[in-house]
Amino acid sequence: MLSGVAAAQGDSPTQLRQFIGEQVGGIDKLRVPANDADLPQPRLANGRPDPLFQTTEAKRYLGKMLFFDPVRTARILPEFGGALVTRQTASCGSCHMGEAAGKAGTLLNFAVGGEGRGYTDASGNFIPRRRPRPDLPLLRSIPRFPGDSLVDELPTLTDVYELAVASPARGRKLPPPGRLLRTGRLDALDSVGRNSPSVIGAGFNNRLLLGGFAGEPDSSPGGLNPFGFTAVESVALLLLDAHRMLDLQSAELQKIPAYRKLFRDAFPDEAAQSDAAGGDLNILINDLTVLRATATFLRTAVTRNTPWDRFLAGENGALTVSQRRGARLFFTAAREGGAGCYSCHSGPMLNKQVDDPDVAGAGQFVEENFYNLGLADHPLQALNVLARSDPNFRDDGRREITARADDAFKFRVLTLRQLKDGKFFFHNGSFTSVRDVVQYFNRGVPQDEVAAAAGTLTPRFTHPRGPGSPRGLHLDETQVDDLTDFLENGLYDPAFVRFDPNSTTNTLEPNERDLTYSAFRPDLAALGARDGRMPSGRPRSNDDSLSRRDMGLEFLDVTGRLDVVRVESNPLGGGRQEDVYTITNNGSSIVDTHLLLIAGGLSDQARMENASGTTSTGDPYLRVFLTNGVLRPGQSMMTRLLFRRQPQAPGVSYRLTLLSGQGNP
């Protein structure tokens, strides 16, 4: 069989599968387990699943509900700058959305202190949109970035102690040098100075977070893992602290009958202990059981039905010809004319070294999964520059955890699944298309001089074809297109985003089967769980007014904030009438999401021909998609309403009401 890309033109699907299997030591190493119970999970020395952390359906379902329920973000402390108005308004799902490949989908990632989720444009594209709340107080440090109204003091993982410069939160296992003065963990805006990583395939890595903080031993200079958790349990615990949940969430969950039932289902041993102690809910619902359930959900966040998965299973037509050429490039070493991606992106989630020995699926290699690719900082690191009064401060990635100079500017290898919805790429979010990422590797030229000069820049990026070769991969435009097609479309599973009852891939977000308690969980419905809401009764992911409008749960009457002028009323014949309006935002704040023009009081002898739908009271409305999801102060737009009245009926009359929001009012 021919080697390298020379064979790609003549590859049959069978030949390609054989070639890929030879490259990775067997095609089965790339297959996703069909059942959640077979996904990686902590195991005892005898190889059996650790019962404390074993994957069960009851634990997975509870973890999914917890991940997306805003009720948990109760740890708002005004003495450190927390704003009580933001209490219980965000969740883990604020920065990990199904429509954004398990990431935030925005350059700046906001949980508590943010507002909004995203809107759908006129073409049906979902545009993630979460921004700082306008009612937050101005804080001491206010960096501004183009296009963003960022108001923050410190990134979430930064603390400032008395008699000390700012230090990373992960160093808190050592006695602090003085009193805690300021902390990004508890200030008004929960924002992290890196692009939020995807949750897909979390169980297939032995370190999580971009510097490998989660899963790092407690003995490491930057480790914070006193319980010796594996990476998934570790990240679940660390983020309880980072994202305003630790200590205070349990009391909130204990108040909710549906959650009490879900915890009993997921943790029968703890339920029995709670009963034996006279119904002490602290035994059943606590930070440890919360993180165990959350970790179980994270382990099951996988995709199983991409064209790639179907191709591996033997479906010859699953990948297009272009995608097969891209797959051949992916699994061909750069020295042989390919892209060599598989050397870092292997395993079922394409986030491990190709030769990484499997240990419960998560692999054995650690440091081999971190690389310096010559990248600049995320813009939010400007806050750390200010907090430290150090203009030379840099986010140096893995070195922050290990304190080793040879780890400077190294960041973790990530999954390549669902990239098409990823929006922003790398830890700094500086690339906004998959093709641009491919071209970055194709050129092999670092974007940042400081990272490039650190002595840790990997030759896998700069000289993947070997020492003395020219920089980069040297792929031609067609090869770049083929590789991009494979990455974007061959590795994409729509069931991760939109519920498909026939797919073995579950949506990341709670779907209609998860939240229609009346049909699928009558036991929870009997305890007060409301269809379409989280078990707490709150909306999914976020509970702020803009998010509720984004999700179609409420609408804002903006009639009084807009100047609406009918500039024309044209008879079109046949009882038809066209009314043309200019709408101007004369207020001082934006009008956001969609604009709904409701024609109230319209005679039953007339109808709106271009109506988008009718309200719950039967009035027709036209949905107007705002450019970039907003109508800014001073901005105007023009729209028209078309009516038809019955013969001999009087003229068309109505009153306009304008609402902002998505869905049907």
TAUR-V209336 format. One record per helix or strand. SS is the DSSP state (H for helix, E for strand). FROM is the first residue (numbers start at 1). TO is the last residue. If there is no record, write none. Layout:
BEGIN
[[SS/FROM/TO] [SS/FROM/TO]]
END
This chain:
BEGIN
[[H/4/10] [H/13/24] [H/27/30] [H/36/38] [E/43/43] [E/49/49] [H/57/67] [E/69/69] [H/70/72] [H/78/80] [H/84/86] [H/92/94] [E/97/97] [H/98/100] [E/103/103] [E/110/110] [E/114/115] [E/118/120] [E/126/128] [E/131/132] [E/145/145] [E/148/148] [E/158/161] [E/166/168] [H/169/173] [E/180/183] [E/191/191] [H/202/204] [E/208/208] [E/214/214] [H/231/242] [H/249/254] [H/257/266] [H/268/276] [H/281/284] [H/287/299] [H/307/312] [H/321/330] [H/334/336] [H/341/343] [E/346/346] [E/352/352] [H/367/369] [E/370/372] [H/379/388] [E/397/397] [H/399/402] [H/405/407] [E/410/412] [H/419/421] [E/425/425] [E/431/431] [H/434/443] [H/449/452] [E/457/457] [H/459/462] [H/477/490] [H/494/496] [H/512/515] [H/517/520] [H/522/525] [E/540/540] [H/545/550] [E/556/557] [H/559/561] [E/562/573] [E/576/585] [E/591/600] [E/606/608] [E/613/614] [E/620/631] [E/636/645] [E/655/660]]
END
